[in-house]
Amino acid sequence: MPKAARRRRGPGTGIPGISRIDQESTRTHGYFVRVGYRRTTDGWRPRHTAYFGDASYGGKKGAFGASQKWLKAVAKAGGRKVAKPAPKKNARGRKRGR
C-alpha cells in the first residue's frame, strides 16, 4: 500500500497566538499575534496584540521571526507592555517594501 503524502506546514502553523493573514482584497499579508486574554464586559479579549506585515519586515520569514521575537518578549515581561521590534531598513535607511 502506498504511503500517504505528507502535508507540508507553512511557518507559523502550530504556534499558539500567531496567525497568518493573507487577504488579497485589502492587500494585507503578515502575521497577527494575540496573547494574554482577559475578561471584559463585552467578553474575552486579548491583552496584547501586534501585527507584523511582510512588506515592513522583508517578507514572510522576516515577519514570522519578528512575531516570534515579540511573543517571547511579552511572555518574558510577564504581562507588561513590550515594544515591537523595528522593521528592517534598506541601504538608504528606508523601510523595506515601500
N, CA, C and O atoms as a CHARMM CRD file, in Angstrom:
* protein
*
  392
    1    1 MET  N      0.84400  -1.17400   0.00000 PROA 1      0.00000
    2    1 MET  CA     0.00000   0.00000   0.00000 PROA 1      0.00000
    3    1 MET  C      0.89500   1.24500   0.00000 PROA 1      0.00000
    4    1 MET  O      1.82700   1.32900   0.80000 PROA 1      0.00000
    5    2 PRO  N      0.62100   2.22400  -0.89600 PROA 2      0.00000
    6    2 PRO  CA     1.46700   3.42300  -0.94600 PROA 2      0.00000
    7    2 PRO  C      1.26500   4.30200   0.27800 PROA 2      0.00000
    8    2 PRO  O      0.18800   4.34700   0.87300 PROA 2      0.00000
    9    3 LYS  N      2.33700   4.99900   0.63300 PROA 3      0.00000
   10    3 LYS  CA     2.27200   5.91300   1.77500 PROA 3      0.00000
   11    3 LYS  C      1.51300   7.17200   1.38700 PROA 3      0.00000
   12    3 LYS  O      1.57300   7.62300   0.24300 PROA 3      0.00000
   13    4 ALA  N      0.81400   7.71800   2.33800 PROA 4      0.00000
   14    4 ALA  CA     0.09700   8.97400   2.10900 PROA 4      0.00000
   15    4 ALA  C      1.11000  10.10900   2.03500 PROA 4      0.00000
   16    4 ALA  O      2.08500  10.13600   2.78600 PROA 4      0.00000
   17    5 ALA  N      0.87200  11.03200   1.13300 PROA 5      0.00000
   18    5 ALA  CA     1.77000  12.18000   1.00200 PROA 5      0.00000
   19    5 ALA  C      1.68800  13.03500   2.25500 PROA 5      0.00000
   20    5 ALA  O      0.59800  13.30500   2.75800 PROA 5      0.00000
   21    6 ARG  N      2.83400  13.45900   2.75600 PROA 6      0.00000
   22    6 ARG  CA     2.86400  14.31300   3.94400 PROA 6      0.00000
   23    6 ARG  C      2.55200  15.73700   3.54000 PROA 6      0.00000
   24    6 ARG  O      3.09000  16.25000   2.56000 PROA 6      0.00000
   25    7 ARG  N      1.69100  16.36000   4.29000 PROA 7      0.00000
   26    7 ARG  CA     1.37600  17.76400   4.03000 PROA 7      0.00000
   27    7 ARG  C      2.46800  18.62600   4.61700 PROA 7      0.00000
   28    7 ARG  O      2.91000  18.42000   5.74800 PROA 7      0.00000
   29    8 ARG  N      2.88800  19.57800   3.84500 PROA 8      0.00000
   30    8 ARG  CA     3.92200  20.49400   4.29700 PROA 8      0.00000
   31    8 ARG  C      3.27800  21.65200   5.03700 PROA 8      0.00000
   32    8 ARG  O      2.33000  22.25900   4.53800 PROA 8      0.00000
   33    9 ARG  N      3.77900  21.96000   6.21300 PROA 9      0.00000
   34    9 ARG  CA     3.23600  23.06300   7.00500 PROA 9      0.00000
   35    9 ARG  C      4.01900  24.33100   6.74100 PROA 9      0.00000
   36    9 ARG  O      5.24200  24.30600   6.60400 PROA 9      0.00000
   37   10 GLY  N      3.31400  25.42200   6.67200 PROA 10     0.00000
   38   10 GLY  CA     3.95900  26.70800   6.48800 PROA 10     0.00000
   39   10 GLY  C      4.42400  27.27000   7.81300 PROA 10     0.00000
   40   10 GLY  O      4.07400  26.73400   8.86400 PROA 10     0.00000
   41   11 PRO  N      5.21400  28.35000   7.78900 PROA 11     0.00000
   42   11 PRO  CA     5.67200  28.94200   9.04100 PROA 11     0.00000
   43   11 PRO  C      4.50600  29.50300   9.84200 PROA 11     0.00000
   44   11 PRO  O      3.58600  30.10100   9.28400 PROA 11     0.00000
   45   12 GLY  N      4.55200  29.31000  11.13100 PROA 12     0.00000
   46   12 GLY  CA     3.50600  29.83400  11.99500 PROA 12     0.00000
   47   12 GLY  C      2.44100  28.81900  12.34600 PROA 12     0.00000
   48   12 GLY  O      1.66000  29.03900  13.27200 PROA 12     0.00000
   49   13 THR  N      2.39400  27.73300  11.64000 PROA 13     0.00000
   50   13 THR  CA     1.38700  26.72000  11.90400 PROA 13     0.00000
   51   13 THR  C      1.74000  25.99000  13.19100 PROA 13     0.00000
   52   13 THR  O      2.85300  25.48600  13.34800 PROA 13     0.00000
   53   14 GLY  N      0.79700  25.94000  14.09200 PROA 14     0.00000
   54   14 GLY  CA     1.00800  25.20600  15.32900 PROA 14     0.00000
   55   14 GLY  C      1.58500  26.01800  16.47300 PROA 14     0.00000
   56   14 GLY  O      1.80100  25.46400  17.55100 PROA 14     0.00000
   57   15 ILE  N      1.84300  27.29100  16.29100 PROA 15     0.00000
   58   15 ILE  CA     2.35100  28.12200  17.38500 PROA 15     0.00000
   59   15 ILE  C      1.17500  28.91000  17.95400 PROA 15     0.00000
   60   15 ILE  O      0.62200  29.77100  17.27000 PROA 15     0.00000
   61   16 PRO  N      0.78600  28.62500  19.19800 PROA 16     0.00000
   62   16 PRO  CA    -0.36100  29.32900  19.77400 PROA 16     0.00000
   63   16 PRO  C     -0.13200  30.83700  19.84500 PROA 16     0.00000
   64   16 PRO  O      0.90800  31.29900  20.31600 PROA 16     0.00000
   65   17 GLY  N     -1.11600  31.58800  19.37200 PROA 17     0.00000
   66   17 GLY  CA    -1.05100  33.03900  19.45100 PROA 17     0.00000
   67   17 GLY  C     -0.63200  33.71700  18.16400 PROA 17     0.00000
   68   17 GLY  O     -0.85400  34.91800  18.01200 PROA 17     0.00000
   69   18 ILE  N     -0.02500  32.98000  17.21600 PROA 18     0.00000
   70   18 ILE  CA     0.41400  33.57000  15.94800 PROA 18     0.00000
   71   18 ILE  C     -0.48700  33.06800  14.83400 PROA 18     0.00000
   72   18 ILE  O     -0.64600  31.86300  14.64200 PROA 18     0.00000
   73   19 SER  N     -1.07800  34.01400  14.09400 PROA 19     0.00000
   74   19 SER  CA    -1.96300  33.68300  12.97700 PROA 19     0.00000
   75   19 SER  C     -1.46500  34.36000  11.70600 PROA 19     0.00000
   76   19 SER  O     -0.99200  35.49600  11.74300 PROA 19     0.00000
   77   20 ARG  N     -1.57300  33.66500  10.59300 PROA 20     0.00000
   78   20 ARG  CA    -1.18000  34.21000   9.29300 PROA 20     0.00000
   79   20 ARG  C     -2.39000  34.87400   8.64600 PROA 20     0.00000
   80   20 ARG  O     -3.48500  34.31100   8.64900 PROA 20     0.00000
   81   21 ILE  N     -2.19500  36.07100   8.08900 PROA 21     0.00000
   82   21 ILE  CA    -3.25800  36.77700   7.38000 PROA 21     0.00000
   83   21 ILE  C     -2.79500  37.00600   5.94800 PROA 21     0.00000
   84   21 ILE  O     -1.75600  37.62500   5.71600 PROA 21     0.00000
   85   22 ASP  N     -3.57500  36.50200   4.98200 PROA 22     0.00000
   86   22 ASP  CA    -3.34800  36.73600   3.56100 PROA 22     0.00000
   87   22 ASP  C     -4.68500  37.13100   2.95700 PROA 22     0.00000
   88   22 ASP  O     -5.49200  36.27000   2.60800 PROA 22     0.00000
   89   23 GLN  N     -4.91700  38.40900   2.83400 PROA 23     0.00000
   90   23 GLN  CA    -6.18400  38.90300   2.32000 PROA 23     0.00000
   91   23 GLN  C     -5.90800  39.79200   1.10200 PROA 23     0.00000
   92   23 GLN  O     -5.52400  40.95400   1.23500 PROA 23     0.00000
   93   24 GLU  N     -6.11400  39.21500  -0.08200 PROA 24     0.00000
   94   24 GLU  CA    -5.81400  39.91800  -1.33200 PROA 24     0.00000
   95   24 GLU  C     -6.64600  41.18100  -1.51500 PROA 24     0.00000
   96   24 GLU  O     -6.13700  42.18000  -2.02300 PROA 24     0.00000
   97   25 SER  N     -7.92400  41.15700  -1.10900 PROA 25     0.00000
   98   25 SER  CA    -8.80900  42.29400  -1.35800 PROA 25     0.00000
   99   25 SER  C     -8.32200  43.57800  -0.69200 PROA 25     0.00000
  100   25 SER  O     -8.54700  44.67200  -1.21100 PROA 25     0.00000
  101   26 THR  N     -7.65900  43.45100   0.44700 PROA 26     0.00000
  102   26 THR  CA    -7.14800  44.63500   1.14600 PROA 26     0.00000
  103   26 THR  C     -5.62000  44.71100   1.08900 PROA 26     0.00000
  104   26 THR  O     -5.01400  45.57700   1.71900 PROA 26     0.00000
  105   27 ARG  N     -5.00000  43.79400   0.32700 PROA 27     0.00000
  106   27 ARG  CA    -3.54300  43.71500   0.20500 PROA 27     0.00000
  107   27 ARG  C     -2.87100  43.62200   1.57900 PROA 27     0.00000
  108   27 ARG  O     -1.87500  44.29500   1.84700 PROA 27     0.00000
  109   28 THR  N     -3.43100  42.78300   2.43200 PROA 28     0.00000
  110   28 THR  CA    -2.91600  42.57200   3.78300 PROA 28     0.00000
  111   28 THR  C     -2.24900  41.20400   3.84300 PROA 28     0.00000
  112   28 THR  O     -2.90300  40.17700   3.66300 PROA 28     0.00000
  113   29 HSD  N     -0.94300  41.19900   4.09900 PROA 29     0.00000
  114   29 HSD  CA    -0.18300  39.95300   4.20800 PROA 29     0.00000
  115   29 HSD  C      0.76800  40.08800   5.38400 PROA 29     0.00000
  116   29 HSD  O      1.60200  40.99300   5.41500 PROA 29     0.00000
  117   30 GLY  N      0.64300  39.18600   6.35100 PROA 30     0.00000
  118   30 GLY  CA     1.52500  39.24100   7.50800 PROA 30     0.00000
  119   30 GLY  C      1.05500  38.31600   8.61800 PROA 30     0.00000
  120   30 GLY  O      0.21900  37.44000   8.40100 PROA 30     0.00000
  121   31 TYR  N      1.59700  38.52000   9.79600 PROA 31     0.00000
  122   31 TYR  CA     1.27500  37.70600  10.96700 PROA 31     0.00000
  123   31 TYR  C      0.64100  38.58200  12.03900 PROA 31     0.00000
  124   31 TYR  O      1.10700  39.68700  12.31500 PROA 31     0.00000
  125   32 PHE  N     -0.43000  38.06900  12.63800 PROA 32     0.00000
  126   32 PHE  CA    -1.13400  38.75800  13.70700 PROA 32     0.00000
  127   32 PHE  C     -0.92100  37.95100  14.97200 PROA 32     0.00000
  128   32 PHE  O     -1.17300  36.74600  14.99700 PROA 32     0.00000
  129   33 VAL  N     -0.45800  38.61200  16.02200 PROA 33     0.00000
  130   33 VAL  CA    -0.12700  37.91600  17.26800 PROA 33     0.00000
  131   33 VAL  C     -1.04400  38.40900  18.37900 PROA 33     0.00000
  132   33 VAL  O     -1.20700  39.61200  18.58000 PROA 33     0.00000
  133   34 ARG  N     -1.64100  37.45900  19.09900 PROA 34     0.00000
  134   34 ARG  CA    -2.50100  37.77000  20.24400 PROA 34     0.00000
  135   34 ARG  C     -2.04500  36.92100  21.42200 PROA 34     0.00000
  136   34 ARG  O     -1.75700  35.73400  21.26900 PROA 34     0.00000
  137   35 VAL  N     -1.98300  37.54100  22.60600 PROA 35     0.00000
  138   35 VAL  CA    -1.53900  36.80100  23.78300 PROA 35     0.00000
  139   35 VAL  C     -2.13000  37.43100  25.04600 PROA 35     0.00000
  140   35 VAL  O     -2.37400  38.63700  25.08200 PROA 35     0.00000
  141   36 GLY  N     -2.35600  36.63200  26.06000 PROA 36     0.00000
  142   36 GLY  CA    -2.82100  37.12300  27.36200 PROA 36     0.00000
  143   36 GLY  C     -4.25700  37.57600  27.35900 PROA 36     0.00000
  144   36 GLY  O     -4.52200  38.77700  27.41400 PROA 36     0.00000
  145   37 TYR  N     -5.18400  36.66000  27.29600 PROA 37     0.00000
  146   37 TYR  CA    -6.59900  37.02400  27.24100 PROA 37     0.00000
  147   37 TYR  C     -7.12500  37.48400  28.59900 PROA 37     0.00000
  148   37 TYR  O     -6.66600  37.02900  29.64700 PROA 37     0.00000
  149   38 ARG  N     -8.11100  38.41000  28.55700 PROA 38     0.00000
  150   38 ARG  CA    -8.72300  38.94900  29.77100 PROA 38     0.00000
  151   38 ARG  C    -10.22200  39.08000  29.55600 PROA 38     0.00000
  152   38 ARG  O    -10.69000  39.16700  28.42000 PROA 38     0.00000
  153   39 ARG  N    -10.95300  39.09400  30.62700 PROA 39     0.00000
  154   39 ARG  CA   -12.41300  39.20300  30.56000 PROA 39     0.00000
  155   39 ARG  C    -12.82400  40.66600  30.62000 PROA 39     0.00000
  156   39 ARG  O    -12.35500  41.41000  31.48200 PROA 39     0.00000
  157   40 THR  N    -13.70000  41.08200  29.70600 PROA 40     0.00000
  158   40 THR  CA   -14.25400  42.43400  29.71300 PROA 40     0.00000
  159   40 THR  C    -15.77200  42.32700  29.76200 PROA 40     0.00000
  160   40 THR  O    -16.31800  41.22400  29.77800 PROA 40     0.00000
  161   41 THR  N    -16.45100  43.46000  29.78500 PROA 41     0.00000
  162   41 THR  CA   -17.92000  43.42500  29.80100 PROA 41     0.00000
  163   41 THR  C    -18.48200  42.89600  28.48600 PROA 41     0.00000
  164   41 THR  O    -19.60500  42.39100  28.45500 PROA 41     0.00000
  165   42 ASP  N    -17.71300  43.00600  27.39300 PROA 42     0.00000
  166   42 ASP  CA   -18.15200  42.50500  26.08800 PROA 42     0.00000
  167   42 ASP  C    -17.73700  41.06500  25.82300 PROA 42     0.00000
  168   42 ASP  O    -18.12900  40.49900  24.80200 PROA 42     0.00000
  169   43 GLY  N    -16.96600  40.46200  26.70000 PROA 43     0.00000
  170   43 GLY  CA   -16.48800  39.09100  26.51100 PROA 43     0.00000
  171   43 GLY  C    -14.98400  39.01500  26.68400 PROA 43     0.00000
  172   43 GLY  O    -14.37600  39.90500  27.28000 PROA 43     0.00000
  173   44 TRP  N    -14.38400  37.95500  26.16500 PROA 44     0.00000
  174   44 TRP  CA   -12.94300  37.75400  26.28000 PROA 44     0.00000
  175   44 TRP  C    -12.21400  38.48900  25.16800 PROA 44     0.00000
  176   44 TRP  O    -12.59300  38.40000  24.00100 PROA 44     0.00000
  177   45 ARG  N    -11.16900  39.21200  25.53500 PROA 45     0.00000
  178   45 ARG  CA   -10.36900  39.99600  24.58700 PROA 45     0.00000
  179   45 ARG  C     -8.88300  39.75100  24.86500 PROA 45     0.00000
  180   45 ARG  O     -8.49000  39.52000  26.00900 PROA 45     0.00000
  181   46 PRO  N     -8.04900  39.80300  23.79800 PROA 46     0.00000
  182   46 PRO  CA    -6.60600  39.64500  24.03000 PROA 46     0.00000
  183   46 PRO  C     -6.03600  40.86500  24.74100 PROA 46     0.00000
  184   46 PRO  O     -6.41000  42.00000  24.44600 PROA 46     0.00000
  185   47 ARG  N     -5.14000  40.62200  25.66800 PROA 47     0.00000
  186   47 ARG  CA    -4.49500  41.70100  26.41600 PROA 47     0.00000
  187   47 ARG  C     -3.45700  42.42100  25.54600 PROA 47     0.00000
  188   47 ARG  O     -3.34000  43.64500  25.60300 PROA 47     0.00000
  189   48 HSD  N     -2.71100  41.66500  24.74800 PROA 48     0.00000
  190   48 HSD  CA    -1.68000  42.22900  23.88700 PROA 48     0.00000
  191   48 HSD  C     -1.90500  41.74100  22.45700 PROA 48     0.00000
  192   48 HSD  O     -2.15100  40.55600  22.23400 PROA 48     0.00000
  193   49 THR  N     -1.82000  42.65500  21.49100 PROA 49     0.00000
  194   49 THR  CA    -1.92500  42.29300  20.08400 PROA 49     0.00000
  195   49 THR  C     -0.85900  43.05500  19.29000 PROA 49     0.00000
  196   49 THR  O     -0.45600  44.15600  19.66300 PROA 49     0.00000
  197   50 ALA  N     -0.41600  42.45100  18.20200 PROA 50     0.00000
  198   50 ALA  CA     0.55200  43.11200  17.32000 PROA 50     0.00000
  199   50 ALA  C      0.41800  42.51900  15.92500 PROA 50     0.00000
  200   50 ALA  O      0.07900  41.34500  15.77000 PROA 50     0.00000
  201   51 TYR  N      0.68800  43.34000  14.90800 PROA 51     0.00000
  202   51 TYR  CA     0.65200  42.89500  13.52100 PROA 51     0.00000
  203   51 TYR  C      2.03200  43.09800  12.90400 PROA 51     0.00000
  204   51 TYR  O      2.63800  44.15700  13.06600 PROA 51     0.00000
  205   52 PHE  N      2.52400  42.09000  12.20100 PROA 52     0.00000
  206   52 PHE  CA     3.83300  42.13400  11.56700 PROA 52     0.00000
  207   52 PHE  C      3.64100  41.88600  10.07500 PROA 52     0.00000
  208   52 PHE  O      3.46500  40.74700   9.64400 PROA 52     0.00000
  209   53 GLY  N      3.67600  42.95800   9.29600 PROA 53     0.00000
  210   53 GLY  CA     3.44300  42.86800   7.85900 PROA 53     0.00000
  211   53 GLY  C      4.66100  42.39900   7.09600 PROA 53     0.00000
  212   53 GLY  O      5.79500  42.71400   7.45700 PROA 53     0.00000
  213   54 ASP  N      4.41800  41.63100   6.02100 PROA 54     0.00000
  214   54 ASP  CA     5.50800  41.12000   5.19600 PROA 54     0.00000
  215   54 ASP  C      6.32500  42.25200   4.57600 PROA 54     0.00000
  216   54 ASP  O      7.55300  42.18300   4.53900 PROA 54     0.00000
  217   55 ALA  N      5.65100  43.28500   4.09400 PROA 55     0.00000
  218   55 ALA  CA     6.34800  44.38600   3.42200 PROA 55     0.00000
  219   55 ALA  C      7.29000  45.12000   4.38300 PROA 55     0.00000
  220   55 ALA  O      8.38500  45.52100   3.98900 PROA 55     0.00000
  221   56 SER  N      6.87500  45.29400   5.61800 PROA 56     0.00000
  222   56 SER  CA     7.68600  46.03300   6.59200 PROA 56     0.00000
  223   56 SER  C      8.87500  45.24000   7.10900 PROA 56     0.00000
  224   56 SER  O      9.91100  45.81300   7.44700 PROA 56     0.00000
  225   57 TYR  N      8.72500  43.91500   7.16900 PROA 57     0.00000
  226   57 TYR  CA     9.76400  43.08800   7.77100 PROA 57     0.00000
  227   57 TYR  C     10.53700  42.24800   6.76100 PROA 57     0.00000
  228   57 TYR  O     11.20700  41.28900   7.14400 PROA 57     0.00000
  229   58 GLY  N     10.45500  42.59500   5.46700 PROA 58     0.00000
  230   58 GLY  CA    11.28700  41.94300   4.46500 PROA 58     0.00000
  231   58 GLY  C     10.81200  40.58100   4.01400 PROA 58     0.00000
  232   58 GLY  O     11.63700  39.74900   3.63600 PROA 58     0.00000
  233   59 GLY  N      9.51800  40.31500   4.03800 PROA 59     0.00000
  234   59 GLY  CA     8.97800  39.04600   3.55700 PROA 59     0.00000
  235   59 GLY  C      8.40400  38.20400   4.68100 PROA 59     0.00000
  236   59 GLY  O      8.38400  38.60600   5.84400 PROA 59     0.00000
  237   60 LYS  N      7.93300  37.01000   4.29300 PROA 60     0.00000
  238   60 LYS  CA     7.28700  36.11500   5.26100 PROA 60     0.00000
  239   60 LYS  C      8.21900  35.70800   6.39800 PROA 60     0.00000
  240   60 LYS  O      7.83300  35.72900   7.56700 PROA 60     0.00000
  241   61 LYS  N      9.43900  35.34200   6.04700 PROA 61     0.00000
  242   61 LYS  CA    10.38900  34.87300   7.07500 PROA 61     0.00000
  243   61 LYS  C     10.71700  35.97100   8.07700 PROA 61     0.00000
  244   61 LYS  O     10.76700  35.71800   9.28000 PROA 61     0.00000
  245   62 GLY  N     10.94100  37.18400   7.59000 PROA 62     0.00000
  246   62 GLY  CA    11.25500  38.29700   8.48200 PROA 62     0.00000
  247   62 GLY  C     10.09700  38.64100   9.40100 PROA 62     0.00000
  248   62 GLY  O     10.29600  38.89500  10.58900 PROA 62     0.00000
  249   63 ALA  N      8.88500  38.64800   8.85400 PROA 63     0.00000
  250   63 ALA  CA     7.70000  38.95200   9.65200 PROA 63     0.00000
  251   63 ALA  C      7.44500  37.85700  10.68700 PROA 63     0.00000
  252   63 ALA  O      7.07100  38.13700  11.82700 PROA 63     0.00000
  253   64 PHE  N      7.65100  36.61200  10.27300 PROA 64     0.00000
  254   64 PHE  CA     7.44700  35.49800  11.20100 PROA 64     0.00000
  255   64 PHE  C      8.47100  35.53400  12.32900 PROA 64     0.00000
  256   64 PHE  O      8.12600  35.31600  13.49100 PROA 64     0.00000
  257   65 GLY  N      9.73000  35.80800  11.99100 PROA 65     0.00000
  258   65 GLY  CA    10.78100  35.90800  13.01200 PROA 65     0.00000
  259   65 GLY  C     10.51000  37.03000  13.99700 PROA 65     0.00000
  260   65 GLY  O     10.71300  36.86800  15.20000 PROA 65     0.00000
  261   66 ALA  N     10.04600  38.18100  13.48600 PROA 66     0.00000
  262   66 ALA  CA     9.73700  39.31500  14.35700 PROA 66     0.00000
  263   66 ALA  C      8.55300  38.99400  15.26500 PROA 66     0.00000
  264   66 ALA  O      8.52400  39.40800  16.42400 PROA 66     0.00000
  265   67 SER  N      7.57600  38.25500  14.73700 PROA 67     0.00000
  266   67 SER  CA     6.41000  37.90500  15.56300 PROA 67     0.00000
  267   67 SER  C      6.79900  36.94200  16.67700 PROA 67     0.00000
  268   67 SER  O      6.30400  37.05600  17.79800 PROA 67     0.00000
  269   68 GLN  N      7.68400  35.99300  16.37400 PROA 68     0.00000
  270   68 GLN  CA     8.15400  35.07100  17.40900 PROA 68     0.00000
  271   68 GLN  C      8.95500  35.81800  18.47900 PROA 68     0.00000
  272   68 GLN  O      8.79500  35.57000  19.67400 PROA 68     0.00000
  273   69 LYS  N      9.81100  36.72700  18.03600 PROA 69     0.00000
  274   69 LYS  CA    10.63200  37.51000  18.96700 PROA 69     0.00000
  275   69 LYS  C      9.74500  38.32900  19.89700 PROA 69     0.00000
  276   69 LYS  O     10.00000  38.39000  21.09900 PROA 69     0.00000
  277   70 TRP  N      8.70000  38.96200  19.34800 PROA 70     0.00000
  278   70 TRP  CA     7.78100  39.77100  20.15500 PROA 70     0.00000
  279   70 TRP  C      7.00600  38.89700  21.14100 PROA 70     0.00000
  280   70 TRP  O      6.81700  39.27700  22.29700 PROA 70     0.00000
  281   71 LEU  N      6.56000  37.73000  20.68500 PROA 71     0.00000
  282   71 LEU  CA     5.81500  36.81700  21.54800 PROA 71     0.00000
  283   71 LEU  C      6.66900  36.36700  22.73300 PROA 71     0.00000
  284   71 LEU  O      6.18000  36.29900  23.86100 PROA 71     0.00000
  285   72 LYS  N      7.94600  36.05900  22.48000 PROA 72     0.00000
  286   72 LYS  CA     8.86200  35.67700  23.56600 PROA 72     0.00000
  287   72 LYS  C      9.07300  36.83000  24.53900 PROA 72     0.00000
  288   72 LYS  O      9.11100  36.62300  25.75200 PROA 72     0.00000
  289   73 ALA  N      9.21300  38.05300  24.00500 PROA 73     0.00000
  290   73 ALA  CA     9.43500  39.22100  24.86400 PROA 73     0.00000
  291   73 ALA  C      8.23000  39.48500  25.76100 PROA 73     0.00000
  292   73 ALA  O      8.39900  39.83600  26.92900 PROA 73     0.00000
  293   74 VAL  N      7.02200  39.32200  25.23600 PROA 74     0.00000
  294   74 VAL  CA     5.80800  39.53200  26.03000 PROA 74     0.00000
  295   74 VAL  C      5.71700  38.47000  27.11800 PROA 74     0.00000
  296   74 VAL  O      5.38100  38.77600  28.26200 PROA 74     0.00000
  297   75 ALA  N      6.01400  37.22900  26.76700 PROA 75     0.00000
  298   75 ALA  CA     5.98100  36.15400  27.75600 PROA 75     0.00000
  299   75 ALA  C      7.00500  36.39800  28.86100 PROA 75     0.00000
  300   75 ALA  O      6.72600  36.15900  30.03600 PROA 75     0.00000
  301   76 LYS  N      8.18300  36.87000  28.48400 PROA 76     0.00000
  302   76 LYS  CA     9.23700  37.13400  29.46100 PROA 76     0.00000
  303   76 LYS  C      8.88400  38.32700  30.34800 PROA 76     0.00000
  304   76 LYS  O      9.22700  38.33900  31.53000 PROA 76     0.00000
  305   77 ALA  N      8.19700  39.33900  29.78400 PROA 77     0.00000
  306   77 ALA  CA     7.84100  40.54500  30.54000 PROA 77     0.00000
  307   77 ALA  C      6.72000  40.28000  31.53900 PROA 77     0.00000
  308   77 ALA  O      6.46000  41.11200  32.40800 PROA 77     0.00000
  309   78 GLY  N      6.06100  39.14700  31.42700 PROA 78     0.00000
  310   78 GLY  CA     5.02900  38.79800  32.39700 PROA 78     0.00000
  311   78 GLY  C      3.80000  39.69100  32.35100 PROA 78     0.00000
  312   78 GLY  O      3.22200  40.00600  33.39200 PROA 78     0.00000
  313   79 GLY  N      3.39400  40.10300  31.15300 PROA 79     0.00000
  314   79 GLY  CA     2.17000  40.88000  31.03300 PROA 79     0.00000
  315   79 GLY  C      2.37400  42.37700  30.87500 PROA 79     0.00000
  316   79 GLY  O      1.42300  43.09900  30.57500 PROA 79     0.00000
  317   80 ARG  N      3.60800  42.86000  31.07400 PROA 80     0.00000
  318   80 ARG  CA     3.86200  44.28900  30.85100 PROA 80     0.00000
  319   80 ARG  C      3.92800  44.56400  29.35900 PROA 80     0.00000
  320   80 ARG  O      4.20800  43.66200  28.57000 PROA 80     0.00000
  321   81 LYS  N      3.67200  45.79900  28.97100 PROA 81     0.00000
  322   81 LYS  CA     3.68500  46.18000  27.56600 PROA 81     0.00000
  323   81 LYS  C      5.10800  46.12300  27.01700 PROA 81     0.00000
  324   81 LYS  O      6.05800  46.54200  27.67900 PROA 81     0.00000
  325   82 VAL  N      5.24400  45.59400  25.79100 PROA 82     0.00000
  326   82 VAL  CA     6.54400  45.43200  25.15600 PROA 82     0.00000
  327   82 VAL  C      6.49200  46.07100  23.77500 PROA 82     0.00000
  328   82 VAL  O      5.50200  45.91400  23.06000 PROA 82     0.00000
  329   83 ALA  N      7.54500  46.78900  23.39100 PROA 83     0.00000
  330   83 ALA  CA     7.61100  47.41900  22.07000 PROA 83     0.00000
  331   83 ALA  C      7.89200  46.37100  20.99800 PROA 83     0.00000
  332   83 ALA  O      8.58800  45.38600  21.24500 PROA 83     0.00000
  333   84 LYS  N      7.33900  46.59700  19.79400 PROA 84     0.00000
  334   84 LYS  CA     7.58900  45.70800  18.66900 PROA 84     0.00000
  335   84 LYS  C      9.00500  45.92200  18.16600 PROA 84     0.00000
  336   84 LYS  O      9.52600  47.03400  18.25400 PROA 84     0.00000
  337   85 PRO  N      9.65500  44.85700  17.62700 PROA 85     0.00000
  338   85 PRO  CA    10.96800  45.05200  17.02200 PROA 85     0.00000
  339   85 PRO  C     10.83700  45.94100  15.79200 PROA 85     0.00000
  340   85 PRO  O      9.84000  45.86900  15.07400 PROA 85     0.00000
  341   86 ALA  N     11.82800  46.76900  15.54900 PROA 86     0.00000
  342   86 ALA  CA    11.79200  47.69600  14.41100 PROA 86     0.00000
  343   86 ALA  C     11.91100  46.93600  13.09900 PROA 86     0.00000
  344   86 ALA  O     12.64600  45.95200  13.01700 PROA 86     0.00000
  345   87 PRO  N     11.18300  47.38900  12.05900 PROA 87     0.00000
  346   87 PRO  CA    11.31700  46.74900  10.74500 PROA 87     0.00000
  347   87 PRO  C     12.72400  46.93700  10.20000 PROA 87     0.00000
  348   87 PRO  O     13.41900  47.89500  10.53900 PROA 87     0.00000
  349   88 LYS  N     13.12700  46.00000   9.34800 PROA 88     0.00000
  350   88 LYS  CA    14.44600  46.10400   8.72400 PROA 88     0.00000
  351   88 LYS  C     14.44700  47.28200   7.75900 PROA 88     0.00000
  352   88 LYS  O     13.41600  47.62700   7.18200 PROA 88     0.00000
  353   89 LYS  N     15.60900  47.89000   7.59200 PROA 89     0.00000
  354   89 LYS  CA    15.72900  49.01900   6.67300 PROA 89     0.00000
  355   89 LYS  C     16.71600  48.66100   5.57000 PROA 89     0.00000
  356   89 LYS  O     17.61600  47.84300   5.76300 PROA 89     0.00000
  357   90 ASN  N     16.53300  49.28500   4.41200 PROA 90     0.00000
  358   90 ASN  CA    17.44900  49.03500   3.30800 PROA 90     0.00000
  359   90 ASN  C     18.67000  49.95100   3.40600 PROA 90     0.00000
  360   90 ASN  O     18.84200  50.64700   4.40700 PROA 90     0.00000
  361   91 ALA  N     19.50800  49.95300   2.38400 PROA 91     0.00000
  362   91 ALA  CA    20.76000  50.71400   2.40700 PROA 91     0.00000
  363   91 ALA  C     20.54000  52.22100   2.53500 PROA 91     0.00000
  364   91 ALA  O     21.40300  52.92200   3.06300 PROA 91     0.00000
  365   92 ARG  N     19.41200  52.72700   2.06800 PROA 92     0.00000
  366   92 ARG  CA    19.12900  54.15700   2.14600 PROA 92     0.00000
  367   92 ARG  C     18.48900  54.57500   3.46300 PROA 92     0.00000
  368   92 ARG  O     18.19500  55.75300   3.66700 PROA 92     0.00000
  369   93 GLY  N     18.27300  53.60900   4.36100 PROA 93     0.00000
  370   93 GLY  CA    17.69200  53.93400   5.65700 PROA 93     0.00000
  371   93 GLY  C     16.18200  53.94800   5.66000 PROA 93     0.00000
  372   93 GLY  O     15.56400  54.36700   6.63900 PROA 93     0.00000
  373   94 ARG  N     15.57500  53.48800   4.56300 PROA 94     0.00000
  374   94 ARG  CA    14.12400  53.43400   4.49400 PROA 94     0.00000
  375   94 ARG  C     13.63200  52.03200   4.81500 PROA 94     0.00000
  376   94 ARG  O     14.37400  51.05500   4.71900 PROA 94     0.00000
  377   95 LYS  N     12.35300  51.95600   5.20200 PROA 95     0.00000
  378   95 LYS  CA    11.76700  50.64900   5.44600 PROA 95     0.00000
  379   95 LYS  C     11.75200  49.84900   4.15400 PROA 95     0.00000
  380   95 LYS  O     11.59100  50.40400   3.06700 PROA 95     0.00000
  381   96 ARG  N     11.92000  48.55200   4.28300 PROA 96     0.00000
  382   96 ARG  CA    11.85300  47.66400   3.12400 PROA 96     0.00000
  383   96 ARG  C     10.42700  47.58100   2.61600 PROA 96     0.00000
  384   96 ARG  O      9.47300  47.74100   3.37800 PROA 96     0.00000
  385   97 GLY  N     10.29100  47.33100   1.33600 PROA 97     0.00000
  386   97 GLY  CA     8.97300  47.10000   0.75100 PROA 97     0.00000
  387   97 GLY  C      8.17400  48.36000   0.48000 PROA 97     0.00000
  388   97 GLY  O      6.99800  48.26100   0.13100 PROA 97     0.00000
  389   98 ARG  N      8.74000  49.49900   0.61900 PROA 98     0.00000
  390   98 ARG  CA     7.99200  50.75000   0.39100 PROA 98     0.00000
  391   98 ARG  C      8.53300  51.44900  -0.81600 PROA 98     0.00000
  392   98 ARG  O      8.04500  52.51800  -1.18100 PROA 98     0.00000
